[in-house]
């Protein structure tokens, strides 16, 4: 990769990015998302406004510590790289950056999906036994993404949207994560 001031190898960039674990100053708070660190196979379902499944996909989702363990970054890919034919492009390839902010006792989260052109900024907090991420979607409607039913082996993620400023919510997507062995 060439930059304006020289070149940098992909391995040097990844080495500078990755971290072995959570930053010590906020380690307990960082474990809200830290328990997701690792690799997961995913099964996704998309829904219409009436709750009927319109599409199903499989893929992979990888979470890791970055930036001295201050941040958790993920990459989600559908279909899985090993399930594609040679040369077949991704349907979705996205990344999320999650940074704990002690000033708000919450997480600042940014999701970027370059294939669909979506960028979403959210605030995440623990809500009972779930993680709720709330913000506005690309169409400016309210969105709520949740991680629930979290175990060491399985997690349920759901994406909801509200077109009426939170009076009603419609589930648009559900992803079941299964930890790779």
Residue pairs with C-beta under 8 A, 6 or more apart in sequence:
1 7
1 8
1 9
1 10
1 13
17 66
17 67
17 73
18 64
18 65
18 66
19 64
19 65
19 66
19 67
19 68
19 69
19 70
20 65
20 69
21 27
21 34
21 65
21 69
22 30
22 31
22 34
22 65
22 69
23 30
23 68
23 69
23 70
24 69
26 70
26 100
26 102
29 100
29 102
29 105
30 69
30 70
30 72
30 100
32 100
32 107
32 124
32 126
32 131
33 63
33 72
33 98
33 107
33 124
33 131
34 65
34 72
35 150
35 152
36 63
36 72
36 74
36 147
36 155
37 63
37 64
37 65
37 72
38 62
38 63
38 179
38 180
39 60
39 61
39 62
39 63
39 179
39 180
40 60
40 61
40 62
40 63
40 155
40 177
40 178
40 179
40 180
41 58
41 59
41 60
41 80
41 177
41 178
41 180
42 58
42 59
42 60
42 61
42 76
42 78
42 175
42 176
42 177
42 178
43 56
43 57
43 58
43 175
43 176
43 178
44 56
44 57
44 58
44 59
44 78
44 173
44 174
44 175
44 176
45 53
45 55
45 56
45 173
45 174
45 175
46 53
46 54
46 55
46 56
46 57
46 172
46 173
47 53
47 54
47 170
47 171
47 172
47 173
47 174
48 54
49 170
51 171
57 78
57 79
57 91
57 92
58 78
58 79
58 80
58 83
59 76
59 77
59 78
59 79
59 80
59 92
60 76
60 77
60 78
60 80
60 81
61 74
61 75
61 76
61 77
61 175
61 177
62 74
62 75
62 76
63 72
63 73
63 74
64 72
64 73
64 74
65 71
65 72
66 72
66 73
67 99
70 99
70 100
71 97
71 98
71 99
72 97
72 98
73 95
73 96
73 97
73 98
74 95
74 96
74 98
75 93
75 94
75 95
76 92
76 93
76 94
76 95
76 96
77 90
77 92
77 93
78 90
78 91
78 92
79 88
79 90
79 91
84 90
90 115
91 115
92 113
92 115
92 116
93 113
93 114
93 115
94 111
94 112
94 113
94 114
94 115
94 118
95 111
95 112
96 109
96 110
96 111
96 112
97 109
97 110
98 107
98 108
98 109
98 124
99 107
99 108
99 109
100 106
100 107
101 107
101 108
104 123
105 125
106 123
106 124
106 125
107 123
107 124
107 125
107 133
108 121
108 123
109 121
109 122
109 123
109 124
109 133
109 135
110 119
110 120
110 121
110 122
111 118
111 119
111 120
111 122
112 118
112 119
113 119
117 138
118 137
118 138
119 138
120 135
120 136
120 137
120 138
120 143
121 135
121 136
122 133
122 134
122 135
122 143
122 145
123 133
123 134
123 135
124 131
124 132
124 133
124 134
125 131
125 132
126 132
127 146
129 148
129 150
130 146
130 147
130 148
130 150
131 146
131 147
131 148
131 150
132 144
132 145
132 146
133 144
133 145
133 146
134 142
134 143
134 144
134 145
135 142
135 143
136 142
136 143
137 143
137 161
141 161
141 162
141 163
142 161
142 162
142 165
142 166
143 159
143 160
143 161
143 162
144 159
144 160
144 161
144 162
144 169
145 157
145 158
145 159
145 160
146 157
146 158
146 160
147 155
147 156
147 157
148 155
148 156
148 157
148 158
149 155
149 156
150 156
152 179
153 178
153 179
154 176
154 177
154 178
154 179
155 176
155 177
156 174
156 175
156 176
156 177
157 174
157 175
157 176
157 177
158 171
158 173
158 174
158 175
159 171
159 172
159 173
159 174
160 169
160 170
160 171
160 172
161 169
161 170
161 172
162 168
162 169
162 170
163 170
